[in-house]
Amino acid sequence: MTFWYIVIIGIMAAGFSNLSGKIDKIRNNMPERKKNAKAEFPSLKEITGKKVELALDDDSVLLYGYETEGILKEYNHTWLVLETYDQKDKKELYYYRINNVSSINILEKDEG
């Protein structure tokens, strides 16, 4: 009986190592992501530092007091950072998932 347990454990270990090797091979063949993911969003680079308004797919964040108007401070491949000021002129930062943002409207126009 213990012989069959050893055989089953051996088969499971061999299958796992084979699967693990395939996963490693696929991971090694994938192109590496750049550390600076900002290159993926050239349009966001142009509006960083400007006053914007976000339109969100999921408006439930507004129930928690999040602001959708502010200055776009920074971003990466997952998040946007929006800077706003409260009634006491205290700076507040809000983080939004890029996947939940349906559009970004620029509120201030370039003068020039």
MDTraj code that builds the backbone (N, CA, C; nanometers):
import mdtraj as md
import numpy as np

residues = "MET THR PHE TRP TYR ILE VAL ILE ILE GLY ILE MET ALA ALA GLY PHE SER ASN LEU SER GLY LYS ILE ASP LYS ILE ARG ASN ASN MET PRO GLU ARG LYS LYS ASN ALA LYS ALA GLU PHE PRO SER LEU LYS GLU ILE THR GLY LYS LYS VAL GLU LEU ALA LEU ASP ASP ASP SER VAL LEU LEU TYR GLY TYR GLU THR GLU GLY ILE LEU LYS GLU TYR ASN HIS THR TRP LEU VAL LEU GLU THR TYR ASP GLN LYS ASP LYS LYS GLU LEU TYR TYR TYR ARG ILE ASN ASN VAL SER SER ILE ASN ILE LEU GLU LYS ASP GLU GLY".split()
xyz = np.array([
    [0.0822, -0.1197, 0.0000],
    [0.0000, 0.0000, 0.0000],
    [0.0866, 0.1261, 0.0000],
    [0.1919, 0.1274, 0.0795],
    [0.2787, 0.2453, 0.0825],
    [0.3510, 0.2631, -0.0502],
    [0.3734, 0.1522, -0.1203],
    [0.4368, 0.1607, -0.2516],
    [0.3530, 0.2476, -0.3452],
    [0.2211, 0.2283, -0.3446],
    [0.1337, 0.3059, -0.4333],
    [0.1295, 0.4532, -0.3923],
    [0.1378, 0.4803, -0.2639],
    [0.1433, 0.6201, -0.2185],
    [0.2695, 0.6889, -0.2704],
    [0.3795, 0.6161, -0.2647],
    [0.5070, 0.6710, -0.3130],
    [0.4999, 0.6938, -0.4636],
    [0.4390, 0.5997, -0.5373],
    [0.4247, 0.6141, -0.6825],
    [0.3370, 0.7344, -0.7155],
    [0.2254, 0.7513, -0.6465],
    [0.1349, 0.8649, -0.6713],
    [0.2035, 0.9971, -0.6396],
    [0.2748, 1.0040, -0.5291],
    [0.3472, 1.1266, -0.4924],
    [0.4554, 1.1555, -0.5954],
    [0.5226, 1.0525, -0.6436],
    [0.6252, 1.0704, -0.7470],
    [0.5667, 1.1240, -0.8766],
    [0.4517, 1.0726, -0.9169],
    [0.3854, 1.1200, -1.0395],
    [0.3414, 1.2655, -1.0233],
    [0.2887, 1.2979, -0.9062],
    [0.2460, 1.4376, -0.8805],
    [0.3651, 1.5322, -0.8831],
    [0.4765, 1.4918, -0.8236],
    [0.5960, 1.5758, -0.8216],
    [0.6508, 1.5957, -0.9629],
    [0.6497, 1.4902, -1.0427],
    [0.6991, 1.5006, -1.1814],
    [0.6087, 1.5919, -1.2634],
    [0.4781, 1.5794, -1.2450],
    [0.3845, 1.6667, -1.3169],
    [0.3993, 1.8115, -1.2760],
    [0.4199, 1.8361, -1.1469],
    [0.4373, 1.9733, -1.0997],
    [0.5650, 2.0351, -1.1536],
    [0.6736, 1.9597, -1.1518],
    [0.7995, 2.0153, -1.2021],
    [0.7910, 2.0425, -1.3520],
    [0.7193, 1.9590, -1.4260],
    [0.7013, 1.9796, -1.5694],
    [0.6190, 2.1066, -1.5936],
    [0.5119, 2.1240, -1.5178],
    [0.4283, 2.2433, -1.5307],
    [0.5061, 2.3675, -1.4900],
    [0.5813, 2.3574, -1.3821],
    [0.6620, 2.4702, -1.3365],
    [0.7644, 2.5096, -1.4420],
    [0.8258, 2.4111, -1.5073],
    [0.9228, 2.4395, -1.6135],
    [0.8584, 2.5101, -1.7317],
    [0.7365, 2.4687, -1.7677],
    [0.6659, 2.5340, -1.8785],
    [0.6318, 2.6787, -1.8448],
    [0.5887, 2.7021, -1.7217],
    [0.5560, 2.8391, -1.6797],
    [0.6803, 2.9266, -1.6838],
    [0.7922, 2.8748, -1.6349],
    [0.9175, 2.9507, -1.6393],
    [0.9601, 2.9804, -1.7824],
    [0.9416, 2.8849, -1.8717],
    [0.9790, 2.9043, -2.0121],
    [0.8940, 3.0136, -2.0759],
    [0.7638, 3.0126, -2.0482],
    [0.6753, 3.1162, -2.1022],
    [0.7123, 3.2521, -2.0450],
    [0.7380, 3.2581, -1.9147],
    [0.7738, 3.3849, -1.8505],
    [0.9037, 3.4407, -1.9068],
    [1.0008, 3.3545, -1.9349],
    [1.1293, 3.4005, -1.9887],
    [1.1174, 3.4490, -2.1327],
    [1.0222, 3.3969, -2.2086],
    [1.0058, 3.4367, -2.3481],
    [0.9206, 3.5628, -2.3654],
    [0.8515, 3.6042, -2.2591],
    [0.7681, 3.7246, -2.2685],
    [0.8569, 3.8487, -2.2667],
    [0.8184, 3.9511, -2.3425],
    [0.8982, 4.0742, -2.3378],
    [0.8836, 4.1391, -2.2006],
    [0.9946, 4.1881, -2.1512],
    [0.9922, 4.2495, -2.0185],
    [0.9249, 4.3858, -2.0248],
    [0.8491, 4.4145, -1.9216],
    [0.7850, 4.5459, -1.9109],
    [0.8878, 4.6474, -1.8672],
    [0.8785, 4.7626, -1.9221],
    [0.9680, 4.8692, -1.8806],
    [0.9318, 4.9122, -1.7400],
    [1.0324, 4.9498, -1.6633],
    [1.0038, 4.9978, -1.5281],
    [0.9222, 5.1254, -1.5326],
    [0.9514, 5.2102, -1.6279],
    [0.8778, 5.3356, -1.6398],
    [0.7613, 5.3133, -1.7354],
    [0.6462, 5.2831, -1.6802],
    [0.5295, 5.2503, -1.7621],
    [0.4610, 5.3751, -1.8169],
    [0.5112, 5.4929, -1.7848],
    [0.4496, 5.6157, -1.8335],
    [0.4564, 5.6264, -1.9855],
    [0.5489, 5.5560, -2.0462],
    [0.5607, 5.5607, -2.1918],
    [0.4379, 5.5021, -2.2596],
    [0.3601, 5.4217, -2.1864],
    [0.2407, 5.3617, -2.2441],
    [0.1274, 5.4621, -2.2600],
    [0.1327, 5.5729, -2.1904],
    [0.0258, 5.6718, -2.1908],
    [0.0800, 5.8091, -2.2289],
    [0.1165, 5.8299, -2.3545],
    [0.1742, 5.9595, -2.3917],
    [0.0752, 6.0742, -2.3737],
    [-0.0543, 6.0483, -2.3858],
    [-0.1516, 6.1556, -2.3701],
    [-0.1588, 6.2023, -2.2246],
    [-0.1322, 6.1142, -2.1288],
    [-0.1314, 6.1545, -1.9883],
    [-0.0094, 6.2397, -1.9570],
    [0.1007, 6.2148, -2.0249],
    [0.2207, 6.2942, -2.0020],
    [0.1951, 6.4401, -2.0384],
    [0.1155, 6.4617, -2.1421],
    [0.0867, 6.5977, -2.1875],
    [0.0001, 6.6746, -2.0886],
    [-0.0822, 6.6064, -2.0107],
    [-0.1727, 6.6773, -1.9202],
    [-0.1305, 6.6679, -1.7736],
    [-0.0173, 6.6058, -1.7444],
    [0.0320, 6.6009, -1.6074],
    [0.0619, 6.7431, -1.5610],
    [0.0096, 6.7776, -1.4438],
    [0.0281, 6.9114, -1.3885],
    [-0.0848, 7.0068, -1.4224],
    [-0.1794, 6.9650, -1.5033],
    [-0.2924, 7.0495, -1.5406],
    [-0.4156, 7.0142, -1.4582],
    [-0.5070, 7.1097, -1.4490],
    [-0.6323, 7.0865, -1.3777],
    [-0.7253, 7.0069, -1.4685],
    [-0.7752, 6.8939, -1.4172],
    [-0.8579, 6.8029, -1.4958],
    [-0.9807, 6.7609, -1.4159],
    [-1.0751, 6.7045, -1.4883],
    [-1.1922, 6.6423, -1.4273],
    [-1.2018, 6.5004, -1.4814],
    [-1.2192, 6.4040, -1.3910],
    [-1.2271, 6.2640, -1.4306],
    [-1.3723, 6.2204, -1.4415],
    [-1.4026, 6.1453, -1.5450],
    [-1.5315, 6.0772, -1.5568],
    [-1.5041, 5.9300, -1.5308],
    [-1.5757, 5.8732, -1.4341],
    [-1.5483, 5.7373, -1.3898],
    [-1.6563, 5.6404, -1.4345],
    [-1.6157, 5.5168, -1.4608],
    [-1.7115, 5.4111, -1.4916],
    [-1.7905, 5.3728, -1.3671],
    [-1.7222, 5.3735, -1.2532],
    [-1.7820, 5.3326, -1.1265],
    [-1.7936, 5.4558, -1.0376],
    [-1.9142, 5.5087, -1.0242],
    [-1.9346, 5.6297, -0.9451],
    [-1.9474, 5.6027, -0.7963],
    [-1.9277, 5.4792, -0.7522],
    [-1.9414, 5.4475, -0.6108],
    [-1.8339, 5.5156, -0.5257],
    [-1.7189, 5.5501, -0.5852],
    [-1.6150, 5.6188, -0.5085],
    [-1.6610, 5.7579, -0.4667],
    [-1.7548, 5.8158, -0.5407],
    [-1.8056, 5.9480, -0.5041],
    [-1.8849, 5.9426, -0.3741],
    [-1.9397, 5.8276, -0.3416],
    [-2.0123, 5.8123, -0.2154],
    [-1.9200, 5.8254, -0.0953],
    [-1.7918, 5.7987, -0.1139],
    [-1.6946, 5.8060, -0.0050],
    [-1.6265, 5.9419, 0.0020],
    [-1.6734, 6.0389, -0.0733],
    [-1.6190, 6.1736, -0.0672],
    [-1.5008, 6.2000, -0.1572],
    [-1.4778, 6.1170, -0.2531],
    [-1.3672, 6.1389, -0.3457],
    [-1.4003, 6.2553, -0.4389],
    [-1.3002, 6.3317, -0.4716],
    [-1.3150, 6.4413, -0.5662],
    [-1.2728, 6.3945, -0.7041],
    [-1.3409, 6.4433, -0.8056],
    [-1.3030, 6.4076, -0.9423],
    [-1.2404, 6.5250, -1.0160],
    [-1.2292, 6.6398, -0.9506],
    [-1.1633, 6.7563, -1.0091],
    [-1.0371, 6.7853, -0.9311],
    [-0.9288, 6.8111, -1.0035],
    [-0.8036, 6.8443, -0.9387],
    [-0.6905, 6.8459, -1.0383],
    [-0.5698, 6.8499, -0.9847],
    [-0.4494, 6.8539, -1.0674],
    [-0.3953, 6.7117, -1.0811],
    [-0.3745, 6.6685, -1.2046],
    [-0.3166, 6.5368, -1.2295],
    [-0.1682, 6.5439, -1.1943],
    [-0.1304, 6.4790, -1.0840],
    [0.0070, 6.4884, -1.0358],
    [0.0987, 6.3842, -1.0989],
    [0.0552, 6.2597, -1.0999],
    [0.1385, 6.1542, -1.1585],
    [0.0512, 6.0348, -1.1922],
    [0.1132, 5.9368, -1.2558],
    [0.0421, 5.8163, -1.2977],
    [0.1417, 5.7057, -1.3225],
    [0.0912, 5.5837, -1.3249],
    [0.1694, 5.4692, -1.3705],
    [0.0761, 5.3789, -1.4490],
    [0.1108, 5.2559, -1.4726],
    [0.0283, 5.1694, -1.5564],
    [-0.1021, 5.1279, -1.4887],
    [-0.1182, 5.1557, -1.3596],
    [-0.2386, 5.1149, -1.2878],
    [-0.3154, 5.2316, -1.2269],
    [-0.2450, 5.3318, -1.1746],
    [-0.3072, 5.4361, -1.0946],
    [-0.2871, 5.5760, -1.1519],
    [-0.3821, 5.6646, -1.1211],
    [-0.3704, 5.8092, -1.1422],
    [-0.3716, 5.8750, -1.0057],
    [-0.2947, 5.9810, -0.9892],
    [-0.2958, 6.0560, -0.8640],
    [-0.3513, 6.1949, -0.8939],
    [-0.4574, 6.2308, -0.8228],
    [-0.5242, 6.3594, -0.8409],
    [-0.5059, 6.4398, -0.7127],
    [-0.4544, 6.5620, -0.7254],
    [-0.4314, 6.6483, -0.6097],
    [-0.5427, 6.7522, -0.6010],
    [-0.6045, 6.7621, -0.4847],
    [-0.7083, 6.8620, -0.4614],
    [-0.6796, 6.9319, -0.3291],
    [-0.7557, 7.0360, -0.3009],
    [-0.7443, 7.1083, -0.1744],
    [-0.8813, 7.1140, -0.1095],
    [-0.8856, 7.0921, 0.0230],
    [-1.0130, 7.0983, 0.0925],
    [-1.0448, 7.2426, 0.1332],
    [-1.1505, 7.2635, 0.2150],
    [-1.1928, 7.3977, 0.2529],
    [-1.0868, 7.4714, 0.3346],
    [-1.0003, 7.4004, 0.4029],
    [-0.8960, 7.4611, 0.4860],
    [-0.7640, 7.4738, 0.4106],
    [-0.7667, 7.4625, 0.2789],
    [-0.6477, 7.4677, 0.1928],
    [-0.5452, 7.3603, 0.2280],
    [-0.5938, 7.2472, 0.2713],
    [-0.5071, 7.1334, 0.2993],
    [-0.5046, 7.0441, 0.1759],
    [-0.3834, 7.0078, 0.1338],
    [-0.3675, 6.9254, 0.0137],
    [-0.4160, 6.7835, 0.0408],
    [-0.4927, 6.7289, -0.0550],
    [-0.5391, 6.5906, -0.0481],
    [-0.5051, 6.5213, -0.1795],
    [-0.4624, 6.3964, -0.1694],
    [-0.4310, 6.3166, -0.2880],
    [-0.5323, 6.2040, -0.2992],
    [-0.5856, 6.1860, -0.4188],
    [-0.6802, 6.0783, -0.4461],
    [-0.6203, 5.9883, -0.5531],
    [-0.6337, 5.8598, -0.5317],
    [-0.5799, 5.7608, -0.6239],
    [-0.6958, 5.6920, -0.6957],
    [-0.6876, 5.6853, -0.8279],
    [-0.7901, 5.6221, -0.9100],
    [-0.7258, 5.5171, -0.9990],
    [-0.7914, 5.4042, -1.0131],
    [-0.7453, 5.3022, -1.1074],
    [-0.7721, 5.3510, -1.2497],
    [-0.6752, 5.3372, -1.3362],
    [-0.6911, 5.3799, -1.4748],
    [-0.8035, 5.3025, -1.5419],
    [-0.8213, 5.1765, -1.5053],
    [-0.9281, 5.0960, -1.5650],
    [-1.0665, 5.1510, -1.5347],
    [-1.0824, 5.2272, -1.4256],
    [-1.2126, 5.2817, -1.3874],
    [-1.2376, 5.4206, -1.4441],
    [-1.1395, 5.4818, -1.5088],
    [-1.1539, 5.6160, -1.5650],
    [-1.2002, 5.6032, -1.7096],
    [-1.3173, 5.6623, -1.7389],
    [-1.3676, 5.6535, -1.8764],
    [-1.3192, 5.7707, -1.9610],
    [-1.3006, 5.8894, -1.8997],
    [-1.2453, 6.0021, -1.9753],
    [-1.1856, 6.1038, -1.8796],
    [-1.0982, 6.1862, -1.9351],
    [-1.0343, 6.2937, -1.8588],
    [-1.0566, 6.4227, -1.9368],
    [-1.1184, 6.5203, -1.8717],
    [-1.1442, 6.6506, -1.9343],
    [-1.0492, 6.7539, -1.8756],
    [-0.9816, 6.8288, -1.9625],
    [-0.8921, 6.9347, -1.9189],
    [-0.9748, 7.0581, -1.8876],
    [-0.9578, 7.1129, -1.7648],
    [-1.0367, 7.2277, -1.7222],
    [-0.9679, 7.3606, -1.7473],
    [-0.8366, 7.3590, -1.7541],
    [-0.7655, 7.4839, -1.7826],
    [-0.7030, 7.4747, -1.9200],
    [-0.7120, 7.5805, -1.9941],
    [-0.6563, 7.5854, -2.1292],
    [-0.5181, 7.6474, -2.1239],
    [-0.4326, 7.6038, -2.2170],
    [-0.2986, 7.6636, -2.2293],
    [-0.3136, 7.8051, -2.2834],
    [-0.2439, 7.8972, -2.2197],
    [-0.2445, 8.0356, -2.2680],
    [-0.1179, 8.0567, -2.3490],
    [-0.1314, 8.1128, -2.4628],
    [-0.0104, 8.1353, -2.5376],
    [-0.0291, 8.1662, -2.6778],
])
top = md.Topology()
chain = top.add_chain()
for i, resn in enumerate(residues, 1):
    res = top.add_residue(resn, chain, resSeq=i)
    for name in ("N", "CA", "C"):
        top.add_atom(name, md.element.get_by_symbol(name[0]), res)
traj = md.Trajectory(xyz[None], top)
